[in-house]
Amino acid sequence: MREVLCRWSSAASKPWGRLDEAMALHKKEEAICEELGDRSGLGFCYANLGLLYRQQGDGANSTASLKKALAIFTELNMVRQRDALLSLLPESTNSEQV
């Protein structure tokens, strides 16, 4: 189910600019991942939310969501995902998390 929501939200946001629809789908994904205890799925969800917030020009929520994803990826030792997020976060945040 999470994969389906993720694909739909990505499809909604990228080529057509339907950011509100993508945001709603990621919020549903977040609830499902929390209910299932899917930590890695939640990390990907927060990362995607962070990117959507960035596309909307909401830097504060973007950074907050990306930091949540970074914490989860670090906790789960998902090094590639963690390193990818570090490149998206402001420098001051990078030194706090590593």
C-alpha angles and dihedrals in degrees: 000000000000091000091053093050091047093052092047094048092048090048091049095050106040115055101014103038094233092151096156091055091047091049092052091050092049090050088055089048090051092054092048093049091049091049092049095042089238101161097176091047089050090052092053090045092054090046091053091046089052091054092047092050088050091052088052091051094248101136097171095055091040092056092043092052093044090050090053090051091047092052092051094046090048091048091050093043091240093158100176092050092044092050092048090053093048088063090056098049127082114265094250090058093049094061092048095055104040 
